[in-house]
């Protein structure tokens, strides 16, 4: 169901005792592509074409609990997820990679740049504010970011959210994609692909465990330790991309993340895109990404 055909190859990679399904295309410097919710590796299908054409080795992965990767009962905190990504870089035969993350993939990419900076050559986050910026916005903007993310409160309940996500052939997944994107996306066949992928056994539960850890940890010692750890400055060139019409993670929430980056930092807002700019406006997104990657000394 998730081993979709295209100009790429599918294979499995083991990292940290977990088996990951990865999809690879091209040769050159490694670009590790990390998807978000409620998707899987296929969200990077456009970049699996454009990046190899620009001279890069693009590898998209199904994150822990998604798609054809393993679905262990635990390990859905950002510490473990970042360790997964760093382990994948090494398992792919490299000491470092350009890391591109969207949504949850972006949050773990920020974390990876702090916890395992030697594994990150450059950092690109898409629709993903720095975790401390997101935490602040949730606590201080009740009619802003908290309201935009209030759906996640329901995800804290046991069992019921999993049933809602998979009911009626995954209709809720399609509604979330449509709600968070700009008008006109996704097309029916795209939405169906994501709906079908979420009906794979245990995917809905594992995906919700990401939200449950983040929500519950805000009031626990592990969450306080995580927030303290993320105060550290990031010392790799960073590109942050956001859709101007993102109604899930508000652009003003993402802005200000640059304060945590000591290296060259660039902010790009893509007009006409919502929460999924790499899919909604792939040509504009790819142009920004490839131009920035080709710049040996990127600045703001």
N, C-alpha and C positions, 0 to 999 in steps of 0.2 A: 504493500500500500504506500510506503514512503520511499521505496527504491525506484523513483521515477527516472525515466530515461532522458538522456540529453548528452551534450558534448563533455561528459565528465565520467569518472569512474567511482564506483562504490566499494568501500572496504571497511574492515573493522580494525580499530586500534585500541590496545589496552593501556590504561594509564591509572596508576594508583589502585589497582585491583578492580577497576571498572572497565567494561567493554563499551566503546563508543563507536557509533556508526558515523563515518566521515565520507564526504564526497569531494573529490579532488579534480582539479583541471589546471593545466599549464605548468611551466617551469620558471624558476627564478626565485627571488626573495619570497619567503613564506608569508602569506596573509591569512590569518586565522579568523574565520567569520562565525560569530556567535549570535544566534537568533534570540527572539524574545517570545512573549506570550501573546496570543495563543497559537503559536506557529511551530515550525520545525525547520530543518536545514534548507528546505525549498524556498524559503523567503529570500535567499541569496542567489536564486537562479540567474538573475540578470548579471550579477557581479561575477558569477562563475564563468561568464563569457567575456565580459569587458576587462577583467583583471588579467586573465591569461593573454588577451590580445595586447595588453600594455606591458607584458613581460614579467608577470608575477605568477607564483604558484599559489592558487587560491584553494583553500580547504575549508569547507563548511561542515559543521558538526551538529548532530543531534545532541543537545545538552542532556545531562543526567535526567532520566525519567521521561524523555521525549522520544518520539519516533521509534527507530530501531536500536537505540542505545539501551543499556541496562537500566532497570528500574528498581534500585535498591530501596529498602524501607526508610532509610535516613540519609543525611548528607545534603540537605537542601538549604543550608545556610551559605552565605556569601563567602565565608572563609573556605569551605570545602569546594564550592563551585569554582572559585578562583584557582585553587590547587589543582582541580581537574584540568582547567585550561592550560596552566603552566606545565602539567604533566603531559598533556597532548603535544605541546610544542616539542618537548624532548623526545616523545615517542615517535614523532614525525621526522626525527633526525636532525633537529636544529636546536641551537642554544637560545635563540630568541626569534621573535616574529613580530610583524605588524599585526596588531590585534584590533579588530573591528567588531564592536558589539552594539546590538540594538535592544532597547528595552531592558529586560532582565540580563541579556547578554552584555549590555552596556554597563549595568551596575557591577557585574562581576569583572568586567574589563577594568573599570576604575579600581576595584579592589585588588586585582592582579597587579596593577601598576604600583601599588603600595606594598603589597605583601611579597611579591616576587619580581621586583623591577628589572632584574637581569634578563628575564624572559620576554620583556616587552621592548621592542625596538622603537616603535611608534604606537600611539594610541588614537583610535577613532571611536567616538561614542555617538550613537544615533538615537535621538528621542530618549536620552537617559541623562538626567542631571547627576552631578556628583552625589553620592549617597548622603553626605551631610547636608547638602543643599536641599535634597528631597525631604530629609527628616525635619529640617527647620520649617520648610514650607507647609508640611502636613500639620505641624503643631501651631503655626502662627497665622495661617490663612484659612480659617474655617469656611469662608465663602469663595475661596479660590481653589488651591490644589486639593485640600481635604475634600471639598465637594466634588471635584472632578474624579477623585479616586474613591469615593464612598462605596462604589460597588464592591471593593475589596473587603469591606466590613462583613458582608455576607459570606465571603470565602472562609472566614474564621470558624464557621459552624462545621460540625462533622457530617459527613455523608451526603447531606442534602445538596451542597454545591456541586459535587461530582455528578449527581443524578441530573441536575439542571443543565450542566454543560453537555451531557451526552444524550439528553432526551430529544425526541423528534429529529433524529439524524444529526445531532449536534447543532441545532438551529441557533442556540445561544451564542456559539462561537461565531457564526455568521453575523449575528446582530452586533456583537462587540466590534468586529472588524469594520462594519459599516458605520457604527457610531463614532469610532475613533478616527476615521479617515475623512478626507475631503470628499465632497459629492462626486459620484461617478466611479468610486472604487469601493469594494472589489467587484470584478466581473463574477458572474454566477459560477463559472467553472473554477475560478480561483477560490472562492468561498467554499465550494464543495470539497476541494482538495484539503483545505484546513479542517473542515468539519469531519471529514472521514478520518483524518490522522488523529483527531482527538478522541475517536471512538476505539482506538487501539486499547486493549485492556491495560488498566492502571495509569495511562497517560494523564487522565484528568486528575486523579488523586495526586500524582507526583507534581504536576504543574501547580496545583493549589498549595502544596507544601512549601513552595517558594514564598508565596504570599503569607502563609501562616507563620513561617519563621520571622519574616521581616516585621509583620504586625505585632506579634507577641513579644518579640525580643526587645521592642522599644521600652518595655517596662521591666526587663530582666537584666541581670548582670552581664550576660553574654552580649546583649545589645549595647549596653553602655561601653563595654570593652571595645566592641567593634567601632562605635562612633569615635571613641578616643583614638584608636589606631588610625582611622581615616583622616585625622587631622594632619598627617604627614604630607609634605609637599611631594608632588609628582615631578620627576625630573626627566621625562621623555617628551619630545614634541607631540602636541595633542591637537586634534581637530575635533570640534564638537558641532554636529549637524542636527538641525531641528526643523520640523515642519511648522510653518506659520499658522496652520489651522489645526494644530494638535489640540484636541479637546480632552485628551486623557492625561498627558503630562504637559501642562501649560508652558508655553515658551518662557514666560517670566520666571517659572520655577527652574528651568534649565540655565537661564542666564545667571551669571555670578559664579558658576562652577570654576571659572578660570582662576579664581583666587587661590585654588588649591594646586595650581600648576606653576612650577618655577621655571619650566622650560618654555620655548616658543609655543604660543597657544593661538588658535584661530577659531572664531565662532562664525558659523554660516547658517542663515535662516533661509529655507527654501519656500518661496511663495507657491501657493497652490497645492501644498502637500499637508497632510495631516500627520498621524502618528507613524506612518509607514513610508517615509520619503524615498527609501531605496526601492520600493515597489510602485508607489504612486507616480513618482517622477524619476524613473531610473536613468534617463539620459542626463538630466541636470545633476542628479546625485553622483553618477559615475564621473562626470566631468570634474566636479569639485574634488572627489576622492583621488582620481588619477593625477590631476594637476598638483594637488598637495603632496602626494607621494613622490612625484617626480622632482619636487623642489628640494635640493640638497640642504638648504637652510631656510626652512619655512618660518614665516613670522605671522603676526596677526593680520 
